[in-house]
Amino acid sequence: MKLCLPLLIVCLFCLGSFAQERELIWEDNFNTGQLDTEYWNIETGTGINGDFGTGQIDRATDREENISFTDTVQGAEDGCLVITTREEYYIDRNYTSARVSTVGKEAWGPGHRIVARVYPRDVKQMGQGFAFWMMPDELPPGWDYIMWPQGGEIDIMEYVGSIPYHNLGSVHYAWEWNNNQWAEWNHGHKGVYYSFETGQVPNPAEPGYGNYPPPENDPNAGSSGFHEYGIDWYQDRVEFFIDDNVYHIHYLDDGGGFAKDGEDQFAIHDIDGRRVGVSEYSNHFSEWYPFTHKMYLLLTAGVGGKDYSYGGAVSDEAEFPCSVFIDWVRVYKLDQHVGISETKKNIDFNIHPNTMHGKLGITFSGNDYGAKTLNVIDMQGIVRKELTVKNEKTVSIDIDKLAVGIYILSVDGPDGLISKKFIVTNAK
């Protein structure tokens, strides 16, 4: 027997205070015509033992041919950092590139929005690519290194010419501590593609190689102009976005987005009418939770690569020089971010769904039933429902007209603010 229910509401977990307010705490607008060495390092060479780990075949240099500045790029807010790959023999490689990082100088962890405005203009063929990403800046106690992927990796922007209409936002992590040693089997990866055309996860979710090069100025290709690539890094999850469109939510703990069952999971969810990839989890072993620690930034170009790294083998049609323009990089502090669990003296509540009547029931506990403001907030930070109550222990909110998706119920009272998350979804 099947029951037709207009709504299914599931309370997921207790969250801390929720808001979209943020404070700019660090930025580089690349307007001085030279690299700020208080912020950035120029990394040179070909990696460890000639391998950056991606299979790329270029050598990174500190030459002006590979790293430069310009203030003549259409669409830029002002000056730009330019990272250029070139087809040329230099020392021992047939291609050159550039890499800059904040290692040893700047690093951030949970509680921050990290975003860059980038125009990968010339990345149009297989074998060409650009990345804006993060690597660990902290070490476990008693260790003088952290092995990849135990330390984690966040790929905010991974744009390659062989998949020109999509960006890949990913986390890399390990399943076991393995005494902080490398093992080929010990690699977890949760990556989600973003469609520049639709502003969400494409259908199918794995676009694969093809359709390169895109036509000149095709607005649906990432190489056609500037976009803002970023993450909102909370205590319990990392949200990947492009131009403020969230397309990948990775929960750090088992049970954050799915049932608590000890399994890494992934699904495409319809959230407020948009396809969003939801994944979990990366806190697999107590020795090190990778995405609870600070990481530094990298801006890197590459040529060639294995699997999806920098787009595969270099196409004979790939044109060089291949330049990418970085307008700015900014870091914001998320003043009130979901995921911080704070114990409030006199405020707590439980959610009681009434699926047959489209109601969300709330029962307050604790010692204070005074005046409170209740807000139902969608994942874009928009308040969809608001209710002020005074001295009630039990109240209800009409939610029958809410779109399918994930929402936050926040309760703000004299003793603080606390929030819980719930889902509205169709069920039969």
Residue pairs with C-beta under 8 A, 6 or more apart in sequence:
2 428
3 428
4 428
5 355
5 356
5 427
5 428
6 355
6 356
6 358
6 400
7 353
7 355
7 358
7 399
7 400
7 402
7 424
7 425
7 426
7 427
8 353
8 355
8 423
8 424
8 425
8 426
8 427
9 351
9 353
9 355
9 360
9 399
9 422
9 423
9 424
10 353
10 422
10 423
10 425
11 350
11 351
11 353
11 420
11 421
11 422
12 257
12 406
12 420
12 421
12 422
12 423
13 255
13 256
13 420
13 421
14 341
14 418
14 419
14 420
15 236
15 338
15 339
15 341
15 408
15 418
15 419
15 420
15 421
16 235
16 336
16 337
16 338
16 339
16 340
16 341
16 342
16 418
16 419
17 336
17 337
17 338
17 340
17 342
17 410
17 416
17 417
17 418
17 419
18 336
18 337
18 338
18 377
18 408
18 410
18 417
18 419
19 335
19 336
19 337
19 381
20 381
21 334
21 335
21 336
22 113
22 332
22 333
22 334
22 335
23 332
23 333
23 335
24 330
24 331
24 332
25 112
25 331
25 332
25 333
26 106
26 108
26 330
26 331
27 328
27 329
27 330
27 331
28 36
28 39
28 40
28 328
28 329
29 77
29 78
29 79
29 327
29 328
30 69
30 78
30 79
30 80
30 81
30 326
30 327
30 328
31 71
31 78
31 79
32 69
32 79
33 69
33 71
33 79
34 69
35 42
35 67
35 81
35 100
38 105
39 102
39 105
39 106
40 100
40 101
40 102
40 105
41 100
41 101
41 102
41 103
41 104
41 105
42 62
42 67
42 98
42 99
42 100
43 60
43 99
43 100
43 101
44 59
44 60
44 61
44 62
44 99
45 59
45 60
46 52
46 58
46 59
46 60
46 92
46 93
47 53
52 302
53 148
54 302
54 305
54 306
54 309
54 310
55 304
55 305
55 306
55 307
55 309
55 310
56 97
56 302
56 303
56 304
56 305
56 309
56 310
57 93
57 94
57 95
57 303
57 304
57 314
58 85
58 93
58 95
58 96
58 97
58 301
58 302
58 303
58 304
59 90
59 91
59 92
59 93
59 95
59 96
59 97
60 66
60 96
60 97
60 98
60 99
60 300
61 67
61 90
61 96
61 97
61 98
62 98
63 96
65 84
65 86
65 96
65 321
66 83
66 84
66 85
66 86
66 96
66 97
66 98
67 81
67 82
67 83
67 84
67 98
67 100
68 82
68 84
69 79
69 80
69 81
69 82
70 79
70 80
70 82
70 325
71 78
71 79
71 80
73 80
73 119
73 325
73 327
75 119
75 225
75 226
76 119
76 226
76 325
76 327
77 117
77 327
77 328
78 327
80 119
80 325
80 326
80 327
81 100
81 299
81 325
81 326
82 323
82 324
82 325
82 326
83 97
83 98
83 100
83 130
83 299
83 300
83 301
83 323
83 324
83 326
84 97
84 98
84 301
84 321
84 322
84 323
84 324
85 95
85 96
85 97
85 98
85 128
85 301
85 302
85 303
85 320
85 321
85 322
86 95
86 96
86 97
86 320
86 321
86 322
87 94
87 95
87 320
87 321
88 94
88 95
88 96
90 96
95 303
95 304
95 314
95 320
97 300
97 301
97 302
97 303
98 300
98 301
99 298
99 299
99 300
99 301
100 298
100 299
100 300
101 135
101 296
101 297
101 298
101 299
102 296
102 297
102 298
103 135
103 137
103 296
103 298
104 296
105 296
106 296
106 297
107 137
107 138
107 294
107 295
107 296
108 114
108 233
108 294
108 295
108 331
109 233
109 292
109 293
109 294
109 295
110 233
110 234
110 235
110 291
110 292
110 337
110 339
111 233
111 234
111 235
111 333
111 334
111 337
111 340
112 233
112 331
112 332
112 333
112 334
113 230
113 231
113 232
113 233
113 330
113 331
113 332
113 334
114 134
114 156
114 230
114 231
114 233
114 297
114 330
114 331
114 332
115 228
115 229
115 230
115 231
115 329
115 330
115 331
115 332
116 132
116 156
116 157
116 228
116 229
116 230
116 299
116 326
116 327
116 328
116 329
116 330
117 226
117 227
117 228
117 229
117 326
117 327
117 328
118 130
118 132
118 157
118 226
118 227
118 229
118 324
118 325
118 326
118 327
119 223
119 225
119 226
119 227
119 324
119 325
119 326
119 327
120 130
120 159
120 222
120 223
120 324
121 223
121 323
121 324
121 325
122 128
122 223
122 319
122 321
122 322
122 323
122 324
123 129
123 130
123 159
123 160
123 161
123 164
123 222
123 223
123 322
123 324
124 161
124 164
124 212
124 213
124 214
124 221
124 223
124 318
124 319
125 161
125 162
125 212
125 213
125 311
125 314
125 315
125 317
125 318
125 319
126 160
126 161
126 162
126 209
126 212
126 311
126 312
126 313
126 314
126 315
126 318
127 161
127 162
127 303
127 304
127 305
127 310
127 311
127 312
127 313
127 314
127 315
127 318
128 160
128 161
128 303
128 310
128 311
128 314
128 318
128 322
129 158
129 159
129 160
129 161
129 301
129 302
129 303
129 305
129 309
129 310
129 311
130 157
130 159
130 299
130 300
130 301
130 302
130 324
131 155
131 157
131 158
131 159
131 298
131 299
131 300
131 301
131 302
131 310
132 156
132 157
132 229
132 297
132 298
132 299
132 329
133 153
133 154
133 155
133 156
133 157
133 158
133 297
133 298
133 300
134 153
134 154
134 156
134 295
134 296
134 297
134 298
135 151
135 153
135 295
135 296
135 298
136 146
136 151
136 152
136 153
136 290
136 293
136 294
136 295
137 293
137 294
137 295
137 296
138 146
138 293
138 294
139 145
139 146
140 146
140 180
140 287
140 288
143 180
145 180
146 180
146 288
147 180
147 181
147 182
148 172
148 182
149 172
149 173
149 174
149 186
149 187
149 188
149 290
150 173
150 174
150 177
150 178
150 180
150 186
150 287
150 288
150 290
151 288
151 290
152 171
152 172
152 173
152 282
152 290
152 291
152 293
152 295
153 170
153 171
153 172
153 173
154 170
154 171
154 231
154 238
154 291
154 295
155 168
155 169
155 170
155 171
155 172
155 191
156 169
156 229
156 230
156 231
156 240
157 167
157 169
157 229
158 167
158 168
158 169
158 170
158 191
158 308
159 167
159 168
159 222
159 223
160 308
160 310
160 311
160 312
161 212
161 213
161 223
161 311
161 315
161 318
162 209
162 210
162 212
162 311
162 312
162 315
163 193
163 207
163 208
163 209
163 210
163 212
163 308
163 311
164 211
164 212
164 213
164 214
164 221
164 222
164 223
165 195
165 196
165 197
165 202
165 207
165 211
165 214
165 220
165 221
165 222
166 193
166 194
166 195
166 196
166 202
166 207
166 222
167 193
167 194
167 196
167 222
167 227
167 229
167 242
168 191
168 192
168 193
168 194
168 308
169 191
169 192
169 194
169 231
169 240
169 247
169 248
170 189
170 190
170 191
170 192
170 248
171 189
171 190
171 191
171 238
171 250
171 279
171 282
171 291
172 187
172 188
172 189
173 188
173 189
173 282
173 284
173 290
173 291
174 186
174 187
174 188
174 284
174 285
174 290
175 186
175 187
175 188
175 264
175 284
176 186
176 284
176 285
177 285
177 287
177 288
178 186
180 287
188 264
188 282
188 284
190 248
190 250
190 264
190 266
190 279
190 282
191 248
192 201
192 205
192 240
192 247
192 248
192 277
192 279
193 201
193 202
193 205
193 206
193 207
193 247
194 200
194 201
194 202
194 240
194 242
194 245
194 247
194 248
195 201
195 202
195 207
195 220
196 219
196 220
196 221
196 222
196 224
196 227
196 242
197 219
197 220
198 275
199 242
199 243
199 245
199 247
199 274
200 245
200 247
200 274
200 275
200 276
201 247
201 248
201 268
201 275
201 276
201 277
202 275
203 275
205 268
205 275
205 277
209 311
209 312
212 315
213 317
214 220
214 221
214 223
214 224
215 221
217 224
218 224
219 225
226 325
226 327
227 242
227 243
228 241
228 242
228 243
228 244
229 242
230 240
230 241
230 242
231 238
231 239
231 240
231 241
232 238
232 239
232 241
232 246
232 334
232 337
233 239
233 291
233 334
234 334
234 337
234 338
234 339
235 292
235 337
235 338
235 339
235 340
235 341
236 251
236 252
236 253
236 256
236 338
236 339
237 249
237 250
237 251
237 252
237 256
237 257
237 338
237 339
238 249
238 250
238 252
238 291
239 246
239 248
239 249
239 250
240 246
240 247
240 248
240 249
240 250
241 247
244 380
245 274
246 271
246 276
246 379
246 380
247 274
247 275
247 276
247 277
248 276
248 277
248 278
248 279
249 257
249 276
249 277
249 278
249 279
250 279
250 280
250 282
250 291
251 257
251 278
251 279
251 280
251 281
252 280
252 281
252 282
252 283
252 289
252 291
252 292
253 280
253 281
253 283
254 260
254 261
254 262
254 263
254 280
254 281
254 283
255 261
255 280
255 281
256 280
256 281
257 265
257 278
257 279
257 280
258 265
258 267
258 278
258 280
264 279
264 280
264 281
265 279
265 280
265 281
266 277
266 278
266 279
267 277
267 278
268 275
268 276
268 277
268 278
269 275
269 276
269 277
269 278
269 406
270 276
270 404
270 405
271 379
271 404
271 405
271 406
272 378
272 379
272 380
272 403
272 404
272 405
273 403
273 404
273 405
282 289
282 290
282 291
283 289
283 290
283 291
283 292
297 329
299 326
299 329
301 322
301 324
302 309
302 310
303 310
303 314
304 310
304 311
304 312
304 313
304 314
305 311
305 312
306 312
336 417
338 408
338 419
338 421
342 416
342 418
344 366
344 415
344 416
344 418
345 366
345 367
345 415
345 416
346 366
346 367
346 368
346 415
347 364
347 366
347 368
347 372
347 411
347 413
347 415
347 416
347 418
348 364
348 365
348 366
348 418
349 362
349 363
349 364
349 365
349 411
349 418
349 420
350 362
350 363
350 365
351 360
351 361
351 362
351 409
351 420
351 422
352 360
352 361
352 362
352 363
353 359
353 360
353 361
353 422
354 360
354 361
354 396
355 427
357 400
358 398
358 399
358 400
358 401
359 396
359 397
359 398
359 399
359 400
360 376
360 396
360 397
360 399
360 409
360 422
361 394
361 395
361 396
362 374
362 394
362 395
362 396
362 397
362 409
362 411
363 393
363 394
364 372
364 392
364 393
364 394
364 411
368 413
368 414
368 415
369 391
369 392
369 393
370 390
370 391
370 413
370 414
371 388
371 389
371 390
371 391
371 413
371 414
372 388
372 389
372 390
372 411
372 412
372 413
373 386
373 387
373 388
373 411
373 412
373 413
374 385
374 386
374 387
374 388
374 389
374 395
374 397
374 409
374 410
374 411
374 412
375 383
375 385
375 386
375 408
375 409
375 410
375 412
376 383
376 384
376 385
376 386
376 397
376 399
376 402
376 407
376 408
376 409
377 383
377 384
377 407
377 408
377 409
377 410
378 384
378 405
378 406
378 407
378 408
379 405
379 406
379 407
379 408
384 402
384 407
385 397
385 398
385 399
385 402
387 395
387 397
389 395
397 409
399 424
402 424
403 424
404 424
404 425
404 426
405 423
405 424
405 425
406 421
406 422
406 423
407 421
407 422
407 423
407 424
408 419
408 420
408 421
409 419
409 420
409 421
409 422
410 417
410 418
410 419
411 417
411 418
411 419
